[in-house]
């Protein structure tokens, strides 16, 4: 059996594998060396893990990033000892001896909906909350709404008007001081 055809062991879920990675970035321009080192680390990890792993599924830990940029972006280290752990198809990496933490990414939502689903209405709500504008509902306002023409009902405060109100409030606060 040739060394070339020898299958590499795959990393199993929740198994930690330690490896020493050479980082050769001397041929790169000085300003690009640290960023190139991060890319080389990701490529080396995908190569050493056995099967071909997409680089987008490798999460480089904070300790590795700090170690690469410790001496500035022009002088990254020549080699690093790294531990890798696979969880649910994503490979998390940290320096050897540092506890591997999984990053949880949560999407921000507005009232149960994603920001892009609310669109312009969501932006207006946020601007009104910032400006401190509260909608008052009373019997008088309901009566006036019935008397108003339909064209006036569709009028919505524009962002510009809201910004003007915000700036007026700030000006008043400054004048008080």
N, C-alpha and C positions, 0 to 999 in steps of 0.2 A: 504494500500500500504506500503510495507516494505521499509526501508531506503536503503536496498541493491539493490532493483529493481528500485529505483528512477532514471530516466534518468538525466544525467548531461547536463547542457546547453552547446552547441557548440559555439565557438567564430565565429562571422560572419566577412567577409572581412572588413578591415579598422576599426574594433571595437577594442578598447584597453581594456584589462582586467588586473587588478592589483591583485597580490597575494603575500603572505608572505611564503617563502619556508624555511623549516628547513634543515640545512645541518649537517648531523651527520657523521663525518669521524674519530672519535676518535679511532675506531678499526683498522684503516688503518695504515701502517707504516708512520712515519713522512715525509719521502721524497716524498710520493705519495699523500699526503692529498689535496693539491690544485687541482691537476689534477682530483682526485676522486670527489672533490667538484663540478667541472664543469660538470662531467658526472652525478652526482646526481641532479644538477640543471636541466639538460636537461630531465632526467627521470621524475622529479617532474612536470616540465612544461607540458610534454606530458600527464601525469596523470591528472593534474588539468584542462586541456583544454577541457575535456569532452570525445571526441572520442580518439581512440588510434592513436597517431601521430607518424610517423617515426622520430627517433632521428636525422636522416640526414636532415630533413626538418626544424629543429630548428636552428636558427642562434643566437648565444650568442653575445651580444653587447660588445663593447670595455669597457664600464663603468662597466659591471659585471665582466669582466676579470680583470680589474684593482682593483676592490674591493676585489676579491678573493685573488689576489696575493699581496695586499697592505702590509701585515705583513709577507710576505715570503711564500714559498711553504709549510712550516711546520705548519703554524697556520692560516688556513682560517677562515672566520667569521662563527658564529653559525647559523645565519639566514640572509636572504636578502629580501627586498621588491622589487618585479620585476613587470614591465609592459610588456605585450605581445601584439603584433599586427599581424594579419594575412593578408597577401597580396599575392594573386595568389598562394595559397597553401603553402606558406613558412611563418613560424612564426618568426618574428623578436622580440628580447627581449632586454631590457635595464633596468637599475635601475629606480625605481619610481622617477619621476620628471625630468628625462633626455629625451630629444626628441628622438624618435625612427627614425633612418635613415635606409633606405634600401641600402644594399651593392650591387653595380653593378659590376658584374664580366665580364670583357672583355677578350677575348682570343687574344693573340698576334699573328699577322700574318706577313708574309713576302710577300709583293707584291701581296696581295689578296689571297695568298695561305697559308695554315697552315704550320708551320715549318716542320712537319713530312712529308708533301707531297713533299716539295722541296728536302728533303734528302741531299745527299752528295753535289749536285750542289749548294744548298742553303748555306751550310757550306763554300764551296769554295768562293762563292761570298762575304760572310761576311768577310772571312779572307783576301781576296784581298782588300776590302774596308778599313779594319784596317791597312793593310800594305801600303796602298796608291798606289797600283799598278793600273795603268790605261791602258786600252787596246787602242792602237793607231791604227786607221784604215787609211791607206793611199794606194796610188796606188802601192807603192813598196812592201808593206806587202802582198797585194793581189797577185802580180806577184810571189813573193816567195812562197806563199801558193800553187799556181798552179804547181810550179816546184818541190815542196816537195812531197815525197812519201806518200801514204795513211797511212802507219804505223806511220809516224811522226805526222800526223794530229791528231791522236787519243791520242797522249801523253798529259796528263793533269798534271799540277803542283800538286805535292802532298802536303799534309798539312805540312810535315816536311820541304820541300823546302820553303814554305811560312813563317814558323816559323823562319828558318835560316835568311831569308831576313829581317824579323822584328827585330831579334836580332842584325843584322849588322847595321841597321838604328839606333837602340838605342845606340850601341857602338860608332857610328860616332858622335851622338849628345853629348855623354858623353865626347868624346875626344875633341870636340870643346870647351866645358866649361873648 
